Amino acid sequence: MSEPQRIVIIGGGLAGAGAAAALRERGYPGEVLLFGADAHRPYELPALSKGLLIGDAEEPDWVRDQNFYTEHDVALHLGTRVTRIELGARLVLDAAGGEHRYDRLLLATGSKPRSLPVRGADLTGIHTLRTLDDALALRAAFAKADRVVIVGSGWIGSEAAAAARKHGAEVTVVGMETTPLESVLGPEVGGVFRDLHTEQGVRWRLGTSVADFVGDEGAVTGVRLTDGSVLEADVVLVAVGAAPETGLAHAAGLDLSEDGGVCVDAFLRTAAPDIYAAGDVASQFHPKYDRRIRVEHWANAKNQGEHAAANMLGDHEPYQRAPYFFSDQYDLGCEYRGLANLDTDRLVVRGDLAGREFLAFWLNENRVTAAMNVNIWDSGDALKHLVDTGTPVTDDQLLQGDLSAIA
Ligand SMILES: Cc1cc2nc3c(=O)[nH]c(=O)nc-3n(C[C@H](O)[C@H](O)[C@H](O)COP(=O)(O)OP(=O)(O)OC[C@H]3O[C@@H](n4cnc5c(N)ncnc54)[C@H](O)[C@@H]3O)c2cc1C
């Protein structure tokens, strides 16, 4: 593989900017162009639904500091959307009329929040949360709000509910699941989060969905549920998941997977010559799981971006890391590693579920497929080892044994 002279990266989030940094940190001497539709310097997203939304932090975590890009000769095209990729000519076209040749191309366009296709969805006061500007607007709205309705009981909905409570608003969360986070954690562990929020004064409308939004003079005043009841609201956050940003890839004729992402192989390569994808947008054939997975987590964006950078420079290593994510809500902090199949895996809990200090293991027969630590911080390496190796274990070992001694 000859050394590329110019690498173009589309997407100035963690995957894209992390890849640009990794290219330089690996000593790549050629040109690096990074295009980001967002006008802000590349930043990480987790604080947007936590410290920044609460008001504890004034800035997000930046992927690199202000001077990094000039000091490392990364041509940063901020506020510049790429509008087309021409595979044959190996060109990227941007909205400002620029045409840029590439030798290698990384697609790191992330995801965009899903909206609700119902009447009233365009009323003011209805928010989604993806960008720094979204978070600043939502924070300002929470600060003034009396009644907040959050549609969606997943991670972002749950974290935003905690933030809205900290701002002193009345908060109701509407979810289609009967327990928050049920599709990721199942009812038992999801129930821990429900009880935590309930203690903090959050109200729930679960197992239901939104019929439409009610407004007055263009501003939202309520959320009508499918049973006809109306929840009064002056601020609404729609947090019903995100869809991968695949418009460019689709228009260029790249393969998309059933999960909506851009198909890449174990090495993060698309089927088109010299085009890679990483982060939320990538649907990777993952060697550990022997199937495609698309992961919308911070660690995946960070690690895949860096991994794609190395492979673009000729490393040719498969990406094999298991998914990992974290969340913070009130005084609960947790980490989750792996990928459970809630239809088939069984749950083993060590510790105090009600006291919110426990380890949860999901097992396929006697192998740990996923593990979660809640308010326990000394088991991370052992849990990672169990998930990564799939070492056979007994329930007794998980419940009482020394986890770090399991080979
Ligand atoms: C509010 C929030 C909180 C989160 N909290 C956590 C957490 O606590 N733990 C966790 O593990 N994960 C968390 N996540 C998920 C995690 O942050 C994402 O999985 C990760 O940031 C994805 O990074 P990315 O680089 O793939 O995509 P993004 O960060 O979405 O970046 C993609 C970038 O591409 C740009 N772009 C798109 N199309 C174009 C184009 N045509 N031209 C130019 N630029 C383009 C976009 O403007 C965007 O800046 C959170 C996500 C959100 C939204």
PDBQT file of the ligand as one rigid body, heavy atoms in Angstrom, charges set to zero:
ROOT
HETATM    1  C1  LIG A 501     -26.071  14.430  24.050  1.00  0.00    +0.000 C 
HETATM    2  C2  LIG A 501     -25.270  13.170  23.893  1.00  0.00    +0.000 A 
HETATM    3  C3  LIG A 501     -24.694  12.570  24.997  1.00  0.00    +0.000 A 
HETATM    4  C4  LIG A 501     -23.943  11.394  24.870  1.00  0.00    +0.000 A 
HETATM    5  N1  LIG A 501     -23.417  10.813  25.983  1.00  0.00    +0.000 NA
HETATM    6  C5  LIG A 501     -22.714   9.669  25.866  1.00  0.00    +0.000 A 
HETATM    7  C6  LIG A 501     -22.175   9.025  27.025  1.00  0.00    +0.000 A 
HETATM    8  O1  LIG A 501     -22.359   9.473  28.147  1.00  0.00    +0.000 OA
HETATM    9  N2  LIG A 501     -21.469   7.887  26.858  1.00  0.00    +0.000 N 
HETATM   10  C7  LIG A 501     -21.257   7.350  25.631  1.00  0.00    +0.000 A 
HETATM   11  O2  LIG A 501     -20.601   6.304  25.529  1.00  0.00    +0.000 OA
HETATM   12  N3  LIG A 501     -21.759   7.931  24.508  1.00  0.00    +0.000 NA
HETATM   13  C8  LIG A 501     -22.480   9.070  24.600  1.00  0.00    +0.000 A 
HETATM   14  N4  LIG A 501     -23.022   9.660  23.489  1.00  0.00    +0.000 N 
HETATM   15  C9  LIG A 501     -22.761   9.059  22.177  1.00  0.00    +0.000 C 
HETATM   16  C10 LIG A 501     -21.401   9.477  21.632  1.00  0.00    +0.000 C 
HETATM   17  O3  LIG A 501     -21.084  10.776  22.003  1.00  0.00    +0.000 OA
HETATM   18  C11 LIG A 501     -21.412   9.333  20.100  1.00  0.00    +0.000 C 
HETATM   19  O4  LIG A 501     -21.553   7.966  19.812  1.00  0.00    +0.000 OA
HETATM   20  C12 LIG A 501     -20.143   9.869  19.457  1.00  0.00    +0.000 C 
HETATM   21  O5  LIG A 501     -19.943  11.215  19.770  1.00  0.00    +0.000 OA
HETATM   22  C13 LIG A 501     -20.211   9.728  17.956  1.00  0.00    +0.000 C 
HETATM   23  O6  LIG A 501     -19.116  10.380  17.396  1.00  0.00    +0.000 OA
HETATM   24  P1  LIG A 501     -19.005  10.549  15.813  1.00  0.00    +0.000 P 
HETATM   25  O7  LIG A 501     -17.738  11.297  15.577  1.00  0.00    +0.000 OA
HETATM   26  O8  LIG A 501     -19.219   9.244  15.154  1.00  0.00    +0.000 OA
HETATM   27  O9  LIG A 501     -20.256  11.434  15.417  1.00  0.00    +0.000 OA
HETATM   28  P2  LIG A 501     -20.622  12.955  15.779  1.00  0.00    +0.000 P 
HETATM   29  O10 LIG A 501     -20.102  13.347  17.096  1.00  0.00    +0.000 OA
HETATM   30  O11 LIG A 501     -22.085  13.067  15.503  1.00  0.00    +0.000 OA
HETATM   31  O12 LIG A 501     -19.819  13.794  14.695  1.00  0.00    +0.000 OA
HETATM   32  C14 LIG A 501     -20.163  13.782  13.349  1.00  0.00    +0.000 C 
HETATM   33  C15 LIG A 501     -19.851  15.133  12.787  1.00  0.00    +0.000 C 
HETATM   34  O13 LIG A 501     -19.978  15.064  11.375  1.00  0.00    +0.000 OA
HETATM   35  C16 LIG A 501     -20.487  16.281  10.917  1.00  0.00    +0.000 C 
HETATM   36  N5  LIG A 501     -21.080  16.052   9.597  1.00  0.00    +0.000 N 
HETATM   37  C17 LIG A 501     -22.133  15.266   9.284  1.00  0.00    +0.000 A 
HETATM   38  N6  LIG A 501     -22.351  15.309   7.953  1.00  0.00    +0.000 NA
HETATM   39  C18 LIG A 501     -21.403  16.124   7.427  1.00  0.00    +0.000 A 
HETATM   40  C19 LIG A 501     -21.110  16.573   6.118  1.00  0.00    +0.000 A 
HETATM   41  N7  LIG A 501     -21.831  16.182   5.063  1.00  0.00    +0.000 N 
HETATM   42  N8  LIG A 501     -20.091  17.417   5.947  1.00  0.00    +0.000 NA
HETATM   43  C20 LIG A 501     -19.327  17.821   7.003  1.00  0.00    +0.000 A 
HETATM   44  N9  LIG A 501     -19.562  17.429   8.271  1.00  0.00    +0.000 NA
HETATM   45  C21 LIG A 501     -20.588  16.591   8.460  1.00  0.00    +0.000 A 
HETATM   46  C22 LIG A 501     -21.496  16.685  11.971  1.00  0.00    +0.000 C 
HETATM   47  O14 LIG A 501     -21.690  18.078  11.934  1.00  0.00    +0.000 OA
HETATM   48  C23 LIG A 501     -20.809  16.207  13.241  1.00  0.00    +0.000 C 
HETATM   49  O15 LIG A 501     -20.078  17.239  13.848  1.00  0.00    +0.000 OA
HETATM   50  C24 LIG A 501     -23.778  10.825  23.585  1.00  0.00    +0.000 A 
HETATM   51  C25 LIG A 501     -24.363  11.423  22.469  1.00  0.00    +0.000 A 
HETATM   52  C26 LIG A 501     -25.105  12.585  22.618  1.00  0.00    +0.000 A 
HETATM   53  C27 LIG A 501     -25.773  13.213  21.414  1.00  0.00    +0.000 C 
ENDROOT
TORSDOF 0
